[in-house]
Amino acid sequence: MPDQKSEPSIHRCIIRNLPVENGVVGEIIVEGQNAAQCCDKILRLLKRKSRAKKSVACTSPTQSTVDLLDDVIQRYISDLIRRNLALTYIQLNRQTLGIMLAAIGNKPLASITGNDIRRTLDSFKFWPSNARRNPSMKDLSFAEILEIGKRSTPSPINSETYNSHIRRINAFFNTQQEADKSFRSPAKGVAKLIDVSTAAKNRRPFTRGELEKIFEPEAYSEWTKDKPHRWWGPLLALYTGARISEIAQLRTTDIHTVDGVTCICIQVTATGQRLKNASSIRAIPIAQPLLDANFLAYVNEVRATGQDRLFPHLPLTVAVKDGKAYIKGYGGTLVQQFSRYIKKHGFKKGIGSHVFRHTFASNLTKEKVGAVQIAALTGHTVVGAPSESVSVPGLMSYIDRGVCPPELRACAETLSKFYPGIEIPAYTPGQFAKALSRKSKFHK
């Protein structure tokens, strides 16, 4: 502490050994009638400044102030990988954020502005279509590819594609905002979705004539020879509205009878099985035409082999990226095979197995079946609920929906209204005896 000495007779105040920022002041002398008060003010002022400097020194900059955009993106992608999300989802996020990095540069996260976001949004129109699949661009950086795109005439970007970019950008910045409360998303108020509510949707169903062409007995029998999954995959897709990925991963234990209703349970019970979301877990009654076509005979034939997978000839697709394995499911092979089959019979590009879901939903809608009832079969998420509905999470956790789905009979009644307008080919028991006898060809 500095020494303070007052000499009232000559109105002098002396401050000795006063510590300051870079050393010590040996002596300060203040003279006059108010010398003591002046010294006191000097000491108080120096004390306040000292406290302010200490406060600034102890306050570290926020993470968003010091982190560069590239580092933040890498951490974000790593977090997505850690959550075991689908490889396609991760790659799409990497692309969107990579284009943003190329458009605005590697700057501190906190310095990114709304104008940077606008520059990013304007850059999407320059991104070449399927750039990462182009051999000449495969090894180029995002900045290099974007520069190539800018030298070409920009093409209009599909509204749905643009909106997908917007959602990824908003999700990225919202995540940073959650981690650092002092950070405000620069995309807020700027990255807004395009209204596509009135846009025409390219999700038409198969026509009756197209279904007749697909299931034409001679052509269908030739294509499905020794391939059980080819025979039953499209038929199940037509009469269940299920995704090909859900059908391809079925196990014989997923087919059983509950309260007199034979059904297919879409669920995850083994490694390799994947579902899109929680709404995808459901029980689908087996339509009478499938029963008449001897589907259960085939199920029993597979069970007799001791094989649990209903379509054991379909392999599990696993992609390896950056040293990590991503399970893509069992459906990829069948999707590709079916696409080649219908293309050979005159179908245009972009038409594939997913159209069975559109056919199923559209047909039931024509029969005046409500969206909620259709969603119970297709596994779509229902947004909103009747006001009288009551949620009992604890009780629902006790109910095994695979064994006792409460809406099963209602689903069976809904399904009975589905008629695609064609007669499907019937399975001859033992038709795939040769294929099922070659267990060395089975995949786990």
Buried (B, 14 or more C-beta within 10 A) or exposed (E): EBEBEEEEEEBBBBBBEBEEEEEEEEEBEBEEEEBBEBBEEBBEEBEEEEEEEEEEEEEEEBBBBEBBBBEBBEEBBEEBBEEEEBBEEBBBBBBBBBBBBBBBBEBBBBEBEBEBBBBBBEBBBBBBEEBBEEEEBEEBEBBEBBEBBEEEEEEEBEEEEBBBBBBBBBBBBEBBBEEBEEBEBBBBEBBEEEEEEEEEEEEEBBEEEBBBBBBBEEBBEEBBEBBBBBBBBBBBBBBBBBBBBBBBBBBBBBBBEBEEBBBBBBBEEEEBBBBEEEBBBBBBBBBEBBBEBBBBBBBEBBBEBEBBBBBBBBBBBEBEEEEEEBBBBBBBBBBEBBBEBBEEEEBEEEBBBBBBBBBBBBBBEEEEBEEEBBBBBBBBEEEEEEEEEEEEEEEEEEEEBBEEBEBBBEBBEBBEEBEBEBEBBEBEEEBBEEBBEEEEEBBE
